[in-house]
Amino acid sequence: MESAQPSGIDMSGIWSRIPVFFRAILLGFLVSTIGIAIWSADIYLFKLSTWSIILMLVPLWLYWKFLSGNSWPKRTSETRRRFFRSVQLSAHGWKWALVAGLLFVLIVQSCFVITFRIIPLPDSFSSQYEIVESLPASVAWLAIFMSSLVAGVCEEVGFRGYMQVPLEHRYGPGVAIVVTSIVFSLVHLDRSWASTVFPIIFFASVLLGILAYRAQSLIPGIVGHSLLDVFDYSLWWTKLLGKFDWKTISVTGVDGHFVLWCSAFIIATVAFFWAISKLKLSNSTL
């Protein structure tokens, strides 16, 4: 007598039939979006207050624990650890990966300064973040640090982890980094500042993709991404660190300030790739 066939839809079978290209993009996007949506829900439900901001550490920790493969279900833990790039970096690897992460911050900040010495800084650039400037200074800074941490963790895990890793395995690192960077850039187009600096967003994503691939760890990128966003939130998207009021070089001519930042960009970029060259892909998997 034939055994009864289980009823219902086999979702795992449907998922496995989706091409890796689309599966990786969808998975990475969902992983990143879920984490950021939790932070958005926290802000919406509890407003921006000291206790509500600190409360975000709990779901962020659970998010990290699950996606790093250090929780149930055990049957998917190895896959999650692989997508999370869970490797044991050597002291040598930590040193150069973190150096590259810090140089990444200087590179992108240099890009912003150079860009807005060539074209005027739009008034709409910070229009989505005016609420932060209305908060007490201590709460505003706490919100900036938490927003930066959430973005650094969720976007690196989602894009440089769960999206880029399966693309690397199927298509190689070059294609994976470019595809991930295109999606990463497009996803940011809902921000008031994104269209003005779209090439910078793409370039920053490429650098983070290279760092994640060479270090085989997401942590250096998370450090660099989070630190970058602290500067972005406090200087470019709000005026907590003051207002960028340098005139364009079409008005001032090529001055020392412009030359200094162009030099910083070139030196930091060369140093970044030098630090990357020091990393090896032979880190042992945890």
Phi and psi restraints in degrees (value plus and minus 20) as a CYANA .aco file:
   2 GLU   PHI     -91.8   -51.8
   2 GLU   PSI     121.0   161.0
   3 SER   PHI     -92.9   -52.9
   3 SER   PSI     128.6   168.6
   4 ALA   PHI     -89.2   -49.2
   4 ALA   PSI     118.0   158.0
   5 GLN   PHI    -102.1   -62.1
   5 GLN   PSI     117.4   157.4
   6 PRO   PHI     -82.9   -42.9
   6 PRO   PSI     119.6   159.6
   7 SER   PHI    -105.8   -65.8
   7 SER   PSI     146.5   186.5
   8 GLY   PHI      79.9   119.9
   8 GLY   PSI     158.3   198.3
   9 ILE   PHI    -118.8   -78.8
   9 ILE   PSI     112.9   152.9
  10 ASP   PHI    -104.0   -64.0
  10 ASP   PSI      71.5   111.5
  11 MET   PHI     -86.0   -46.0
  11 MET   PSI     -55.0   -15.0
  12 SER   PHI     -85.0   -45.0
  12 SER   PSI     -55.4   -15.4
  13 GLY   PHI     -88.4   -48.4
  13 GLY   PSI     -60.8   -20.8
  14 ILE   PHI     -83.2   -43.2
  14 ILE   PSI     -64.1   -24.1
  15 TRP   PHI     -81.2   -41.2
  15 TRP   PSI     -62.7   -22.7
  16 SER   PHI     -88.7   -48.7
  16 SER   PSI     -40.8    -0.8
  17 ARG   PHI    -105.1   -65.1
  17 ARG   PSI     -30.7     9.3
  18 ILE   PHI     -93.8   -53.8
  18 ILE   PSI     112.7   152.7
  19 PRO   PHI     -75.2   -35.2
  19 PRO   PSI     125.4   165.4
  20 VAL   PHI     -73.8   -33.8
  20 VAL   PSI     -59.1   -19.1
  21 PHE   PHI     -74.9   -34.9
  21 PHE   PSI     -72.0   -32.0
  22 PHE   PHI     -95.9   -55.9
  22 PHE   PSI     -53.7   -13.7
  23 ARG   PHI     -84.2   -44.2
  23 ARG   PSI     -63.2   -23.2
  24 ALA   PHI     -86.2   -46.2
  24 ALA   PSI     -62.8   -22.8
  25 ILE   PHI     -83.0   -43.0
  25 ILE   PSI     -66.2   -26.2
  26 LEU   PHI     -83.4   -43.4
  26 LEU   PSI     -65.5   -25.5
  27 LEU   PHI     -83.3   -43.3
  27 LEU   PSI     -67.2   -27.2
  28 GLY   PHI     -82.3   -42.3
  28 GLY   PSI     -62.0   -22.0
  29 PHE   PHI     -82.3   -42.3
  29 PHE   PSI     -65.1   -25.1
  30 LEU   PHI     -84.6   -44.6
  30 LEU   PSI     -63.0   -23.0
  31 VAL   PHI     -80.3   -40.3
  31 VAL   PSI     -65.6   -25.6
  32 SER   PHI     -86.5   -46.5
  32 SER   PSI     -65.5   -25.5
  33 THR   PHI     -86.1   -46.1
  33 THR   PSI     -58.5   -18.5
  34 ILE   PHI     -80.4   -40.4
  34 ILE   PSI     -65.7   -25.7
  35 GLY   PHI     -83.6   -43.6
  35 GLY   PSI     -64.6   -24.6
  36 ILE   PHI     -89.6   -49.6
  36 ILE   PSI     -52.7   -12.7
  37 ALA   PHI     -84.8   -44.8
  37 ALA   PSI     -54.8   -14.8
  38 ILE   PHI     -83.3   -43.3
  38 ILE   PSI     -62.7   -22.7
  39 TRP   PHI     -84.7   -44.7
  39 TRP   PSI     -60.6   -20.6
  40 SER   PHI     -83.8   -43.8
  40 SER   PSI     -60.2   -20.2
  41 ALA   PHI     -86.3   -46.3
  41 ALA   PSI     -58.4   -18.4
  42 ASP   PHI     -79.0   -39.0
  42 ASP   PSI     -66.5   -26.5
  43 ILE   PHI     -84.3   -44.3
  43 ILE   PSI     -62.8   -22.8
  44 TYR   PHI     -87.0   -47.0
  44 TYR   PSI     -63.0   -23.0
  45 LEU   PHI     -99.4   -59.4
  45 LEU   PSI     -57.4   -17.4
  46 PHE   PHI    -136.2   -96.2
  46 PHE   PSI     -20.1    19.9
  47 LYS   PHI      42.8    82.8
  47 LYS   PSI     158.9   198.9
  48 LEU   PHI    -113.0   -73.0
  48 LEU   PSI      80.5   120.5
  49 SER   PHI    -154.7  -114.7
  49 SER   PSI     144.3   184.3
  50 THR   PHI     -76.4   -36.4
  50 THR   PSI     -67.4   -27.4
  51 TRP   PHI     -90.3   -50.3
  51 TRP   PSI     -56.6   -16.6
  52 SER   PHI     -90.0   -50.0
  52 SER   PSI     -53.1   -13.1
  53 ILE   PHI     -89.4   -49.4
  53 ILE   PSI     -66.2   -26.2
  54 ILE   PHI     -84.0   -44.0
  54 ILE   PSI     -53.6   -13.6
  55 LEU   PHI     -77.8   -37.8
  55 LEU   PSI     -48.3    -8.3
  56 MET   PHI     -82.8   -42.8
  56 MET   PSI     -40.0     0.0
  57 LEU   PHI     -82.2   -42.2
  57 LEU   PSI     -49.2    -9.2
  58 VAL   PHI     -88.2   -48.2
  58 VAL   PSI     -77.0   -37.0
  59 PRO   PHI     -84.5   -44.5
  59 PRO   PSI     -49.0    -9.0
  60 LEU   PHI     -86.9   -46.9
  60 LEU   PSI     -59.0   -19.0
  61 TRP   PHI     -85.2   -45.2
  61 TRP   PSI     -62.7   -22.7
  62 LEU   PHI     -85.3   -45.3
  62 LEU   PSI     -59.2   -19.2
  63 TYR   PHI     -78.9   -38.9
  63 TYR   PSI     -68.9   -28.9
  64 TRP   PHI     -81.6   -41.6
  64 TRP   PSI     -66.8   -26.8
  65 LYS   PHI     -82.8   -42.8
  65 LYS   PSI     -62.8   -22.8
  66 PHE   PHI     -90.0   -50.0
  66 PHE   PSI     -70.2   -30.2
  67 LEU   PHI     -93.2   -53.2
  67 LEU   PSI     -40.0     0.0
  68 SER   PHI    -101.3   -61.3
  68 SER   PSI     -23.1    16.9
  69 GLY   PHI      64.3   104.3
  69 GLY   PSI      -6.8    33.2
  70 ASN   PHI    -120.7   -80.7
  70 ASN   PSI      13.7    53.7
  71 SER   PHI    -174.7  -134.7
  71 SER   PSI     155.1   195.1
  72 TRP   PHI     -81.4   -41.4
  72 TRP   PSI     143.2   183.2
  73 PRO   PHI     -98.6   -58.6
  73 PRO   PSI     123.5   163.5
  74 LYS   PHI     -84.8   -44.8
  74 LYS   PSI     -48.9    -8.9
  75 ARG   PHI     -85.9   -45.9
  75 ARG   PSI     -41.0    -1.0
  76 THR   PHI    -131.1   -91.1
  76 THR   PSI     -16.4    23.6
  77 SER   PHI     -83.8   -43.8
  77 SER   PSI     -57.3   -17.3
  78 GLU   PHI     -87.5   -47.5
  78 GLU   PSI     -60.5   -20.5
  79 THR   PHI     -83.9   -43.9
  79 THR   PSI     -62.0   -22.0
  80 ARG   PHI     -85.7   -45.7
  80 ARG   PSI     -58.2   -18.2
  81 ARG   PHI     -85.2   -45.2
  81 ARG   PSI     -57.0   -17.0
  82 ARG   PHI     -88.4   -48.4
  82 ARG   PSI     -64.8   -24.8
  83 PHE   PHI     -86.2   -46.2
  83 PHE   PSI     -49.2    -9.2
  84 PHE   PHI    -101.1   -61.1
  84 PHE   PSI     -26.8    13.2
  85 ARG   PHI      38.5    78.5
  85 ARG   PSI      31.6    71.6
  86 SER   PHI     -99.2   -59.2
  86 SER   PSI      72.9   112.9
  87 VAL   PHI    -145.0  -105.0
  87 VAL   PSI     140.9   180.9
  88 GLN   PHI    -117.0   -77.0
  88 GLN   PSI      85.0   125.0
  89 LEU   PHI     -95.8   -55.8
  89 LEU   PSI     120.7   160.7
  90 SER   PHI     -94.6   -54.6
  90 SER   PSI     148.6   188.6
  91 ALA   PHI     -80.0   -40.0
  91 ALA   PSI     -57.9   -17.9
  92 HIS   PHI     -82.1   -42.1
  92 HIS   PSI     -65.4   -25.4
  93 GLY   PHI     -84.5   -44.5
  93 GLY   PSI     -63.7   -23.7
  94 TRP   PHI     -78.5   -38.5
  94 TRP   PSI     -65.2   -25.2
  95 LYS   PHI     -79.0   -39.0
  95 LYS   PSI     -73.0   -33.0
  96 TRP   PHI     -95.4   -55.4
  96 TRP   PSI     -51.1   -11.1
  97 ALA   PHI     -87.5   -47.5
  97 ALA   PSI     -61.1   -21.1
  98 LEU   PHI     -91.1   -51.1
  98 LEU   PSI     -56.2   -16.2
  99 VAL   PHI     -80.1   -40.1
  99 VAL   PSI     -65.1   -25.1
 100 ALA   PHI     -82.8   -42.8
 100 ALA   PSI     -58.7   -18.7
 101 GLY   PHI     -82.8   -42.8
 101 GLY   PSI     -60.2   -20.2
 102 LEU   PHI     -91.7   -51.7
 102 LEU   PSI     -58.4   -18.4
 103 LEU   PHI     -84.3   -44.3
 103 LEU   PSI     -53.7   -13.7
 104 PHE   PHI     -76.3   -36.3
 104 PHE   PSI     -62.5   -22.5
 105 VAL   PHI     -80.6   -40.6
 105 VAL   PSI     -66.5   -26.5
 106 LEU   PHI     -84.5   -44.5
 106 LEU   PSI     -59.7   -19.7
 107 ILE   PHI     -80.1   -40.1
 107 ILE   PSI     -69.7   -29.7
 108 VAL   PHI     -90.0   -50.0
 108 VAL   PSI     -59.3   -19.3
 109 GLN   PHI     -83.2   -43.2
 109 GLN   PSI     -57.2   -17.2
 110 SER   PHI     -82.6   -42.6
 110 SER   PSI     -60.3   -20.3
 111 CYS   PHI     -80.1   -40.1
 111 CYS   PSI     -61.9   -21.9
 112 PHE   PHI     -82.5   -42.5
 112 PHE   PSI     -68.8   -28.8
 113 VAL   PHI     -81.8   -41.8
 113 VAL   PSI     -67.6   -27.6
 114 ILE   PHI     -80.9   -40.9
 114 ILE   PSI     -63.4   -23.4
 115 THR   PHI     -78.4   -38.4
 115 THR   PSI     -65.0   -25.0
 116 PHE   PHI    -110.4   -70.4
 116 PHE   PSI     -11.4    28.6
 117 ARG   PHI    -115.5   -75.5
 117 ARG   PSI     -34.8     5.2
 118 ILE   PHI    -115.9   -75.9
 118 ILE   PSI     -62.6   -22.6
 119 ILE   PHI    -141.1  -101.1
 119 ILE   PSI     131.9   171.9
 120 PRO   PHI     -85.5   -45.5
 120 PRO   PSI     124.8   164.8
 121 LEU   PHI     -90.2   -50.2
 121 LEU   PSI      97.7   137.7
 122 PRO   PHI     -85.8   -45.8
 122 PRO   PSI     125.9   165.9
 123 ASP   PHI     -84.2   -44.2
 123 ASP   PSI     -48.3    -8.3
 124 SER   PHI     -99.8   -59.8
 124 SER   PSI     -24.2    15.8
 125 PHE   PHI     -77.8   -37.8
 125 PHE   PSI     -56.0   -16.0
 126 SER   PHI    -132.6   -92.6
 126 SER   PSI      -0.6    39.4
 127 SER   PHI     -85.7   -45.7
 127 SER   PSI     -45.6    -5.6
 128 GLN   PHI    -101.6   -61.6
 128 GLN   PSI     -26.9    13.1
 129 TYR   PHI    -141.5  -101.5
 129 TYR   PSI      -2.3    37.7
 130 GLU   PHI     -83.0   -43.0
 130 GLU   PSI     -48.1    -8.1
 131 ILE   PHI     -81.1   -41.1
 131 ILE   PSI     -51.8   -11.8
 132 VAL   PHI     -83.2   -43.2
 132 VAL   PSI     -59.0   -19.0
 133 GLU   PHI     -89.7   -49.7
 133 GLU   PSI     -37.2     2.8
 134 SER   PHI    -106.1   -66.1
 134 SER   PSI     -28.1    11.9
 135 LEU   PHI    -102.8   -62.8
 135 LEU   PSI     136.7   176.7
 136 PRO   PHI     -75.9   -35.9
 136 PRO   PSI     126.7   166.7
 137 ALA   PHI     -74.3   -34.3
 137 ALA   PSI     -62.3   -22.3
 138 SER   PHI     -84.9   -44.9
 138 SER   PSI     -60.2   -20.2
 139 VAL   PHI     -91.1   -51.1
 139 VAL   PSI     -59.2   -19.2
 140 ALA   PHI     -80.9   -40.9
 140 ALA   PSI     -66.2   -26.2
 141 TRP   PHI     -87.4   -47.4
 141 TRP   PSI     -58.2   -18.2
 142 LEU   PHI     -83.6   -43.6
 142 LEU   PSI     -60.3   -20.3
 143 ALA   PHI     -84.5   -44.5
 143 ALA   PSI     -59.1   -19.1
 144 ILE   PHI     -85.0   -45.0
 144 ILE   PSI     -65.2   -25.2
 145 PHE   PHI     -83.8   -43.8
 145 PHE   PSI     -61.3   -21.3
 146 MET   PHI     -89.5   -49.5
 146 MET   PSI     -63.1   -23.1
 147 SER   PHI     -79.8   -39.8
 147 SER   PSI     -60.6   -20.6
 148 SER   PHI     -86.8   -46.8
 148 SER   PSI     -60.6   -20.6
 149 LEU   PHI     -86.7   -46.7
 149 LEU   PSI     -64.7   -24.7
 150 VAL   PHI     -81.2   -41.2
 150 VAL   PSI     -67.1   -27.1
 151 ALA   PHI     -83.0   -43.0
 151 ALA   PSI     -63.9   -23.9
 152 GLY   PHI     -81.5   -41.5
 152 GLY   PSI     -66.1   -26.1
 153 VAL   PHI     -89.4   -49.4
 153 VAL   PSI     -74.6   -34.6
 154 CYS   PHI     -87.6   -47.6
 154 CYS   PSI     -59.8   -19.8
 155 GLU   PHI     -94.6   -54.6
 155 GLU   PSI     -55.5   -15.5
 156 GLU   PHI     -91.6   -51.6
 156 GLU   PSI     -62.6   -22.6
 157 VAL   PHI     -83.6   -43.6
 157 VAL   PSI     -64.9   -24.9
 158 GLY   PHI     -90.4   -50.4
 158 GLY   PSI     -71.0   -31.0
 159 PHE   PHI    -106.4   -66.4
 159 PHE   PSI     -74.8   -34.8
 160 ARG   PHI     -99.7   -59.7
 160 ARG   PSI     -32.3     7.7
 161 GLY   PHI    -123.4   -83.4
 161 GLY   PSI    -104.0   -64.0
 162 TYR   PHI     -86.9   -46.9
 162 TYR   PSI     -41.8    -1.8
 163 MET   PHI    -112.5   -72.5
 163 MET   PSI     -70.0   -30.0
 164 GLN   PHI     -92.9   -52.9
 164 GLN   PSI     -56.9   -16.9
 165 VAL   PHI     -80.6   -40.6
 165 VAL   PSI     -73.3   -33.3
 166 PRO   PHI     -83.8   -43.8
 166 PRO   PSI     -51.4   -11.4
 167 LEU   PHI     -87.1   -47.1
 167 LEU   PSI     -58.1   -18.1
 168 GLU   PHI     -79.0   -39.0
 168 GLU   PSI     -66.5   -26.5
 169 HIS   PHI     -86.9   -46.9
 169 HIS   PSI     -50.1   -10.1
 170 ARG   PHI    -111.1   -71.1
 170 ARG   PSI     -60.6   -20.6
 171 TYR   PHI    -139.4   -99.4
 171 TYR   PSI     -28.1    11.9
 172 GLY   PHI      76.7   116.7
 172 GLY   PSI     140.7   180.7
 173 PRO   PHI     -85.2   -45.2
 173 PRO   PSI     -56.5   -16.5
 174 GLY   PHI     -81.5   -41.5
 174 GLY   PSI     -72.4   -32.4
 175 VAL   PHI     -82.6   -42.6
 175 VAL   PSI     -62.4   -22.4
 176 ALA   PHI     -80.4   -40.4
 176 ALA   PSI     -64.2   -24.2
 177 ILE   PHI     -87.6   -47.6
 177 ILE   PSI     -61.5   -21.5
 178 VAL   PHI     -86.5   -46.5
 178 VAL   PSI     -68.1   -28.1
 179 VAL   PHI     -81.8   -41.8
 179 VAL   PSI     -66.8   -26.8
 180 THR   PHI     -79.8   -39.8
 180 THR   PSI     -60.9   -20.9
 181 SER   PHI     -88.5   -48.5
 181 SER   PSI     -55.8   -15.8
 182 ILE   PHI     -83.7   -43.7
 182 ILE   PSI     -67.6   -27.6
 183 VAL   PHI     -84.0   -44.0
 183 VAL   PSI     -64.4   -24.4
 184 PHE   PHI     -77.4   -37.4
 184 PHE   PSI     -63.8   -23.8
 185 SER   PHI     -86.8   -46.8
 185 SER   PSI     -64.5   -24.5
 186 LEU   PHI     -83.7   -43.7
 186 LEU   PSI     -58.1   -18.1
 187 VAL   PHI     -82.1   -42.1
 187 VAL   PSI     -49.1    -9.1
 188 HIS   PHI    -104.6   -64.6
 188 HIS   PSI     -19.8    20.2
 189 LEU   PHI     -89.6   -49.6
 189 LEU   PSI     -29.9    10.1
 190 ASP   PHI    -100.0   -60.0
 190 ASP   PSI     -27.1    12.9
 191 ARG   PHI    -101.8   -61.8
 191 ARG   PSI     129.4   169.4
 192 SER   PHI     -86.4   -46.4
 192 SER   PSI     -42.0    -2.0
 193 TRP   PHI    -119.4   -79.4
 193 TRP   PSI     -31.9     8.1
 194 ALA   PHI     -88.3   -48.3
 194 ALA   PSI     -62.4   -22.4
 195 SER   PHI     -83.2   -43.2
 195 SER   PSI     -52.2   -12.2
 196 THR   PHI     -88.2   -48.2
 196 THR   PSI     -54.7   -14.7
 197 VAL   PHI    -139.2   -99.2
 197 VAL   PSI      10.3    50.3
 198 PHE   PHI     -73.9   -33.9
 198 PHE   PSI     -65.1   -25.1
 199 PRO   PHI     -81.3   -41.3
 199 PRO   PSI     -53.8   -13.8
 200 ILE   PHI     -88.0   -48.0
 200 ILE   PSI     -60.3   -20.3
 201 ILE   PHI     -79.8   -39.8
 201 ILE   PSI     -66.5   -26.5
 202 PHE   PHI     -82.3   -42.3
 202 PHE   PSI     -66.1   -26.1
 203 PHE   PHI     -81.3   -41.3
 203 PHE   PSI     -63.2   -23.2
 204 ALA   PHI     -81.6   -41.6
 204 ALA   PSI     -61.1   -21.1
 205 SER   PHI     -85.1   -45.1
 205 SER   PSI     -59.0   -19.0
 206 VAL   PHI     -81.1   -41.1
 206 VAL   PSI     -65.0   -25.0
 207 LEU   PHI     -81.3   -41.3
 207 LEU   PSI     -63.0   -23.0
 208 LEU   PHI     -86.3   -46.3
 208 LEU   PSI     -55.6   -15.6
 209 GLY   PHI     -85.8   -45.8
 209 GLY   PSI     -62.1   -22.1
 210 ILE   PHI     -83.2   -43.2
 210 ILE   PSI     -63.7   -23.7
 211 LEU   PHI     -82.1   -42.1
 211 LEU   PSI     -65.4   -25.4
 212 ALA   PHI     -82.9   -42.9
 212 ALA   PSI     -61.7   -21.7
 213 TYR   PHI     -88.1   -48.1
 213 TYR   PSI     -64.4   -24.4
 214 ARG   PHI     -92.6   -52.6
 214 ARG   PSI     -58.5   -18.5
 215 ALA   PHI    -100.1   -60.1
 215 ALA   PSI     -42.2    -2.2
 216 GLN   PHI      33.8    73.8
 216 GLN   PSI      15.7    55.7
 217 SER   PHI    -168.0  -128.0
 217 SER   PSI     124.6   164.6
 218 LEU   PHI    -107.9   -67.9
 218 LEU   PSI     -37.2     2.8
 219 ILE   PHI     -84.3   -44.3
 219 ILE   PSI     -65.5   -25.5
 220 PRO   PHI     -78.5   -38.5
 220 PRO   PSI     -59.1   -19.1
 221 GLY   PHI     -87.3   -47.3
 221 GLY   PSI     -57.2   -17.2
 222 ILE   PHI     -82.7   -42.7
 222 ILE   PSI     -62.7   -22.7
 223 VAL   PHI     -81.4   -41.4
 223 VAL   PSI     -70.3   -30.3
 224 GLY   PHI     -84.9   -44.9
 224 GLY   PSI     -64.2   -24.2
 225 HIS   PHI     -82.3   -42.3
 225 HIS   PSI     -64.9   -24.9
 226 SER   PHI     -85.6   -45.6
 226 SER   PSI     -63.6   -23.6
 227 LEU   PHI     -85.2   -45.2
 227 LEU   PSI     -59.7   -19.7
 228 LEU   PHI     -78.3   -38.3
 228 LEU   PSI     -65.0   -25.0
 229 ASP   PHI     -87.5   -47.5
 229 ASP   PSI     -49.7    -9.7
 230 VAL   PHI     -79.2   -39.2
 230 VAL   PSI     -66.5   -26.5
 231 PHE   PHI     -86.1   -46.1
 231 PHE   PSI     -61.5   -21.5
 232 ASP   PHI     -83.0   -43.0
 232 ASP   PSI     -67.1   -27.1
 233 TYR   PHI     -84.1   -44.1
 233 TYR   PSI     -58.9   -18.9
 234 SER   PHI    -110.0   -70.0
 234 SER   PSI     -36.9     3.1
 235 LEU   PHI    -137.1   -97.1
 235 LEU   PSI     -62.5   -22.5
 236 TRP   PHI    -116.7   -76.7
 236 TRP   PSI     -61.4   -21.4
 237 TRP   PHI    -112.4   -72.4
 237 TRP   PSI     -39.2     0.8
 238 THR   PHI    -153.9  -113.9
 238 THR   PSI    -197.8  -157.8
 239 LYS   PHI    -139.4   -99.4
 239 LYS   PSI      10.3    50.3
 240 LEU   PHI     -84.6   -44.6
 240 LEU   PSI     -49.4    -9.4
 241 LEU   PHI    -119.1   -79.1
 241 LEU   PSI     -10.9    29.1
 242 GLY   PHI      89.1   129.1
 242 GLY   PSI     152.9   192.9
 243 LYS   PHI    -124.2   -84.2
 243 LYS   PSI     116.0   156.0
 244 PHE   PHI    -100.0   -60.0
 244 PHE   PSI      86.8   126.8
 245 ASP   PHI    -143.1  -103.1
 245 ASP   PSI       3.8    43.8
 246 TRP   PHI     -91.5   -51.5
 246 TRP   PSI     116.4   156.4
 247 LYS   PHI     -96.4   -56.4
 247 LYS   PSI     139.2   179.2
 248 THR   PHI     -91.3   -51.3
 248 THR   PSI     138.4   178.4
 249 ILE   PHI     -89.8   -49.8
 249 ILE   PSI     -34.2     5.8
 250 SER   PHI     -87.7   -47.7
 250 SER   PSI     -41.3    -1.3
 251 VAL   PHI    -116.2   -76.2
 251 VAL   PSI     -65.3   -25.3
 252 THR   PHI    -112.5   -72.5
 252 THR   PSI     -39.8     0.2
 253 GLY   PHI      63.4   103.4
 253 GLY   PSI     151.4   191.4
 254 VAL   PHI     -93.1   -53.1
 254 VAL   PSI      86.6   126.6
 255 ASP   PHI    -128.1   -88.1
 255 ASP   PSI    -199.0  -159.0
 256 GLY   PHI     -82.4   -42.4
 256 GLY   PSI     -57.6   -17.6
 257 HIS   PHI     -80.7   -40.7
 257 HIS   PSI     -65.4   -25.4
 258 PHE   PHI     -85.6   -45.6
 258 PHE   PSI     -64.9   -24.9
 259 VAL   PHI     -82.3   -42.3
 259 VAL   PSI     -60.1   -20.1
 260 LEU   PHI     -80.1   -40.1
 260 LEU   PSI     -66.1   -26.1
 261 TRP   PHI     -93.7   -53.7
 261 TRP   PSI     -52.5   -12.5
 262 CYS   PHI     -84.0   -44.0
 262 CYS   PSI     -60.6   -20.6
 263 SER   PHI     -85.3   -45.3
 263 SER   PSI     -61.6   -21.6
 264 ALA   PHI     -81.2   -41.2
 264 ALA   PSI     -61.1   -21.1
 265 PHE   PHI     -82.6   -42.6
 265 PHE   PSI     -67.4   -27.4
 266 ILE   PHI     -84.6   -44.6
 266 ILE   PSI     -67.5   -27.5
 267 ILE   PHI     -84.4   -44.4
 267 ILE   PSI     -64.1   -24.1
 268 ALA   PHI     -85.8   -45.8
 268 ALA   PSI     -57.4   -17.4
 269 THR   PHI     -87.4   -47.4
 269 THR   PSI     -65.0   -25.0
 270 VAL   PHI     -81.9   -41.9
 270 VAL   PSI     -63.8   -23.8
 271 ALA   PHI     -84.9   -44.9
 271 ALA   PSI     -56.4   -16.4
 272 PHE   PHI     -79.4   -39.4
 272 PHE   PSI     -69.9   -29.9
 273 PHE   PHI     -91.3   -51.3
 273 PHE   PSI     -46.6    -6.6
 274 TRP   PHI     -87.4   -47.4
 274 TRP   PSI     -63.6   -23.6
 275 ALA   PHI     -84.0   -44.0
 275 ALA   PSI     -60.1   -20.1
 276 ILE   PHI     -80.6   -40.6
 276 ILE   PSI     -57.3   -17.3
 277 SER   PHI     -86.0   -46.0
 277 SER   PSI     -40.4    -0.4
 278 LYS   PHI     -99.7   -59.7
 278 LYS   PSI     -34.9     5.1
 279 LEU   PHI    -103.9   -63.9
 279 LEU   PSI     127.7   167.7
 280 LYS   PHI    -139.7   -99.7
 280 LYS   PSI     133.7   173.7
 281 LEU   PHI    -113.2   -73.2
 281 LEU   PSI      -0.8    39.2
 282 SER   PHI    -120.8   -80.8
 282 SER   PSI      -2.9    37.1
 283 ASN   PHI     -80.8   -40.8
 283 ASN   PSI     118.9   158.9
 284 SER   PHI    -100.1   -60.1
 284 SER   PSI     116.1   156.1
 285 THR   PHI     -90.2   -50.2
 285 THR   PSI     118.3   158.3
